[in-house]
Amino acid sequence: MNFLYFILLGAAAGWLAGNIMKGSGFGILGNIVVGIIGGIAGGWVFSLLGISSNGGLIGSLVTAVVGAIVLIYLVGLFARK
């Protein structure tokens, strides 16, 4: 059940980040990948800043969306060069 939760949270985070950054999502598989990698990146960034996201589902979603936004931004920087 945790795996399904992880996948659904990644899909939601990837979709939200895609809509915020480029105006549309990346498709279901792309959303899942962006959201999962974003969740890992967001957790790392938040730990560097000393921010804890112990807010359950909402905290995890916010962390994953912030991480996915950072990921999309960085990929966009390197893709343009």
N, C-alpha and C positions, 0 to 999 in steps of 0.2 A: 504494500500500500504506500510506503514511503517513496518508492520509485515512481509510482504514478503521480503522487503529489509533486515530486521534483520535476517531472516532465510537464505537468500542467502549469506549475508556477513558472517554469522556463518559457513555455509558450506564451503565457500572458505577459511576462516581462519583455520578451522579445517583440511582441506585437505592440505594446505600449511604447517601447523605445523607438521602434521603427516609425510609428506614427508621429512621435515627437520630433525625431531627427530628419526624416525624409518625407513625411506625409503619407506613407503607406507601410504596411508590414513587408515581410520578406518571404511570405508563404509559410505554411505550417512547419515544415522541417527547418527552414531558415530561422523562424521565430524561436523554435525550441533551442537550436544551437546557439543563437545570439543570447537568448535568455539564460541558458545554463552557464555559458562562458561569462556573461555579464554578472551572474550571481557570484561566481568565484572572484571575478575582478572587483566587484562591489564590496565583497567581504574583506578583500585585501586592502582596498582604498580606505574603507571605514576603519579598519584596524590601525592603519598608519595615522589616521587623523584622531584616533582615540574615541571613535564613536561606536557605541554598542547598539545593535538593532535587535533587542530582545522583545520585540513587539509581536511575536507570533507570525501569523500569515501576512499581516500588513507590513510589518518590519522586514520580513523576508522579501516581499514583493518590492518594497521601496529600495532595498539594497540591490536587488537584481536589476531593477530598472535603471538606477543610477550607474551601476557597473556596465550595463548594456549601452547606455548613452555614451559613456566614456569610451567603450570599445568601438562603437560606430564612428565616433568623432576621430579616434586615432587611426582607424582603418581608412577613413576618408582623407585624412592628411597624407598618408603614405600612398594611397591609390592615385592621388592627383599628381604625384611627382614622378 
